[in-house]
Amino acid sequence: IFIAAEAGVPADGAEGGLSLLGTVDLSSQEMELPTHGLTGSLYMSTLAVDSAHRKRGLGRALLRAAEAEASAQGVEGIYLHVEAANAGALSLYRGAGYSAVQPTPLLTTFTRALHLTHADPILMFKRVPCDGAAR
């Protein structure tokens, strides 16, 4: 998990804390479910930026941090799901080089196994360069 924060007054009003601006969650657990056994990549289950702080590059920065981590781990790439109606997220991911993945029986099983609440989820993938540290 990567977090973007800034010093200041957090949303709860407490003095001297950090305000959460955004977060991204990247893991291998979803890839290793026994229903599909996709391994060799990571899954980004969440990328969120506080609405008051959007359009400032935080989403791109969090995405780059996740990609750097994936590269450091030596994996092939990152999978993620995005809701078809989320134009902002689709634009962010496409602009960063993510592409929609054509459904296969294995990938359809993967999507079902996650029990997503998204309306019309699109599975996307991006290869990341391997820095060789973890292979």
C-alpha positions as CSV (number, residue, x, y, z in Angstrom):
1,I,0.0,0.0,0.0
2,F,1.3,3.4,-0.9
3,I,-0.2,6.6,0.6
4,A,-0.1,10.2,-0.4
5,A,-0.5,12.6,2.5
6,E,0.3,16.2,3.4
7,A,1.0,17.9,6.7
8,G,-1.8,20.0,8.1
9,V,-5.2,19.6,9.7
10,P,-6.7,16.2,8.9
11,A,-10.3,15.7,8.1
12,D,-11.1,14.8,11.7
13,G,-9.9,18.3,12.8
14,A,-7.0,17.1,15.0
15,E,-4.0,19.5,14.9
16,G,-0.6,18.5,13.6
17,G,-1.5,15.3,11.8
18,L,-1.5,14.2,8.2
19,S,-4.3,14.5,5.7
20,L,-4.8,11.5,3.6
21,L,-4.8,12.5,-0.1
22,G,-4.7,9.2,-1.8
23,T,-3.8,5.5,-1.7
24,V,-3.1,2.6,-3.9
25,D,-3.2,-1.1,-2.9
26,L,-1.1,-3.6,-4.9
27,S,-0.8,-7.3,-4.0
28,S,-0.3,-10.8,-5.2
29,Q,-3.1,-12.4,-3.1
30,E,-5.8,-11.9,-5.7
31,M,-3.6,-13.4,-8.4
32,E,-3.1,-16.6,-6.4
33,L,-6.7,-17.6,-5.7
34,P,-7.2,-21.3,-6.3
35,T,-10.0,-20.6,-8.8
36,H,-7.6,-19.4,-11.5
37,G,-4.0,-19.5,-10.4
38,L,-2.7,-16.4,-12.3
39,T,0.8,-15.8,-11.0
40,G,3.7,-13.7,-12.1
41,S,1.9,-10.4,-11.9
42,L,0.4,-8.2,-9.2
43,Y,-3.2,-6.9,-8.9
44,M,-4.1,-3.3,-8.1
45,S,-7.3,-3.5,-6.1
46,T,-7.6,0.2,-5.3
47,L,-6.3,3.5,-6.4
48,A,-8.1,6.4,-4.8
49,V,-7.4,10.2,-4.6
50,D,-9.5,12.5,-2.4
51,S,-11.9,14.4,-4.6
52,A,-10.5,17.8,-3.4
53,H,-7.0,16.8,-4.5
54,R,-7.7,15.4,-8.0
55,K,-6.2,16.7,-11.2
56,R,-2.9,17.5,-9.4
57,G,-0.9,14.4,-10.5
58,L,-1.4,12.4,-7.3
59,G,-3.1,9.5,-9.2
60,R,-0.2,9.3,-11.7
61,A,2.3,9.5,-8.8
62,L,0.6,6.7,-6.9
63,L,0.4,4.6,-10.2
64,R,4.1,5.2,-10.8
65,A,4.9,4.1,-7.2
66,A,2.9,0.9,-7.7
67,E,4.7,0.2,-11.0
68,A,8.1,0.8,-9.5
69,E,7.2,-1.7,-6.7
70,A,6.0,-4.3,-9.3
71,S,9.2,-3.8,-11.3
72,A,11.3,-4.2,-8.1
73,Q,9.5,-7.4,-7.3
74,G,10.4,-8.7,-10.8
75,V,6.8,-9.4,-11.9
76,E,5.5,-9.3,-15.4
77,G,3.0,-6.6,-14.9
78,I,-0.1,-5.2,-13.1
79,Y,-3.7,-6.2,-13.6
80,L,-6.6,-3.9,-12.4
81,H,-10.3,-3.6,-12.9
82,V,-12.0,-0.3,-13.6
83,E,-15.7,0.4,-13.9
84,A,-16.6,1.1,-17.6
85,A,-18.4,4.3,-16.6
86,N,-15.4,5.8,-14.7
87,A,-14.1,8.0,-17.5
88,G,-11.5,9.7,-15.3
89,A,-9.9,6.4,-14.2
90,L,-10.0,5.0,-17.7
91,S,-8.2,8.1,-19.0
92,L,-5.6,7.8,-16.2
93,Y,-4.9,4.1,-16.9
94,R,-4.9,4.4,-20.7
95,G,-2.6,7.4,-20.5
96,A,-0.2,5.4,-18.3
97,G,-0.1,2.5,-20.8
98,Y,-2.7,0.1,-19.5
99,S,-4.8,-1.7,-22.0
100,A,-8.1,-3.6,-21.8
101,V,-7.5,-7.4,-21.8
102,Q,-9.6,-9.5,-24.1
103,P,-11.6,-12.0,-21.9
104,T,-10.5,-15.6,-21.9
105,P,-12.1,-18.3,-19.7
106,L,-9.2,-18.0,-17.2
107,L,-9.5,-14.2,-17.0
108,T,-13.3,-14.4,-16.7
109,T,-12.9,-16.8,-13.8
110,F,-10.5,-14.4,-12.2
111,T,-12.9,-11.5,-12.5
112,R,-15.8,-13.6,-11.0
113,A,-13.6,-14.9,-8.2
114,L,-13.0,-11.4,-7.0
115,H,-16.8,-10.8,-6.4
116,L,-16.4,-7.2,-7.8
117,T,-19.2,-4.8,-7.1
118,H,-18.2,-2.7,-10.2
119,A,-20.9,-2.2,-12.8
120,D,-19.4,-3.6,-16.0
121,P,-15.8,-4.1,-14.9
122,I,-13.0,-3.8,-17.5
123,L,-9.9,-5.8,-16.8
124,M,-6.7,-3.9,-17.8
125,F,-3.0,-4.9,-17.8
126,K,0.3,-3.2,-18.2
127,R,3.7,-4.9,-18.5
128,V,6.3,-3.3,-16.3
129,P,10.1,-3.4,-16.9
130,C,11.8,-5.8,-14.6
131,D,14.7,-4.4,-12.7
132,G,15.8,-7.9,-11.8
133,A,16.0,-7.4,-8.0
134,A,13.5,-10.1,-7.1
135,R,13.9,-12.7,-9.9
